[in-house]
Amino acid sequence: MSKRDLKGFEFYGSATVGERGQISLPAEVRRKYGIGPGDKLLILGRGDLEFWGIMLVKAEVLSKLLEKFEKSIKEILDEK
């Protein structure tokens, strides 16, 4: 993987998975993305031969993004 493939990503450290499958997010990540106790995080994954991994997304952020997509799609369909 080249440096270009990692453009836009930031490294915040590491987390160790505990016996119960839990991890702790670094404080810097929680502060930067406004993640607090009780927040719902969605876990998205991708696993194929070339790229793999997981991504955490705040549920409210993904919901807002989907609302924007829906609005944009409706506007496009209304233009016809």
C-alpha positions as CSV (number, residue, x, y, z in Angstrom):
1,M,0.0,0.0,0.0
2,S,1.4,3.4,-1.0
3,K,1.4,6.6,1.1
4,R,-1.2,7.9,-1.4
5,D,-3.6,5.1,-0.4
6,L,-3.4,6.4,3.2
7,K,-4.1,10.1,2.4
8,G,-6.6,11.5,4.8
9,F,-6.1,9.0,7.5
10,E,-4.6,9.8,10.9
11,F,-2.9,7.5,13.3
12,Y,-4.0,7.8,16.9
13,G,-2.3,4.8,18.5
14,S,-3.5,1.3,19.2
15,A,-6.1,-0.5,21.3
16,T,-5.9,-4.0,22.8
17,V,-8.9,-6.2,22.7
18,G,-9.8,-7.5,26.1
19,E,-11.1,-10.9,27.1
20,R,-14.7,-9.8,26.6
21,G,-14.0,-8.3,23.1
22,Q,-13.9,-4.7,24.3
23,I,-11.5,-1.9,23.3
24,S,-11.0,1.6,24.7
25,L,-10.8,4.4,22.2
26,P,-7.9,6.8,22.8
27,A,-9.0,10.1,24.5
28,E,-7.7,12.2,21.6
29,V,-10.1,10.3,19.2
30,R,-13.1,10.7,21.6
31,R,-12.4,14.4,22.0
32,K,-11.9,15.1,18.3
33,Y,-15.0,13.2,17.2
34,G,-17.2,14.1,20.1
35,I,-17.6,10.5,21.3
36,G,-19.0,10.2,24.8
37,P,-20.6,7.7,27.1
38,G,-23.8,6.2,25.7
39,D,-23.0,7.2,22.1
40,K,-23.9,4.5,19.5
41,L,-21.1,3.5,17.2
42,L,-21.8,1.6,14.0
43,I,-19.1,-0.9,13.0
44,L,-18.6,-1.3,9.3
45,G,-16.2,-3.8,7.8
46,R,-14.6,-4.6,4.5
47,G,-12.7,-7.7,3.9
48,D,-11.4,-8.7,0.4
49,L,-8.0,-9.7,-0.8
50,E,-6.6,-6.2,-1.3
51,F,-8.2,-4.0,1.3
52,W,-9.6,-5.0,4.7
53,G,-10.5,-3.5,8.0
54,I,-13.2,-2.0,10.2
55,M,-14.5,1.5,10.6
56,L,-16.4,3.0,13.5
57,V,-19.0,5.7,12.7
58,K,-21.3,7.5,15.1
59,A,-24.8,6.4,14.3
60,E,-26.1,10.0,14.3
61,V,-23.4,11.0,11.8
62,L,-24.3,8.2,9.4
63,S,-28.0,9.0,9.8
64,K,-27.4,12.7,8.8
65,L,-25.3,11.6,5.8
66,L,-28.0,9.3,4.6
67,E,-30.6,12.0,4.9
68,K,-28.4,14.3,2.7
69,F,-28.0,11.5,0.1
70,E,-31.8,10.9,0.1
71,K,-32.4,14.6,-0.4
72,S,-29.9,14.8,-3.2
73,I,-31.4,11.8,-4.9
74,K,-34.9,13.2,-4.7
75,E,-33.7,16.4,-6.2
76,I,-32.1,14.6,-9.1
77,L,-35.2,12.5,-9.7
78,D,-37.4,15.6,-9.6
79,E,-35.4,17.2,-12.4
80,K,-36.6,14.7,-14.9
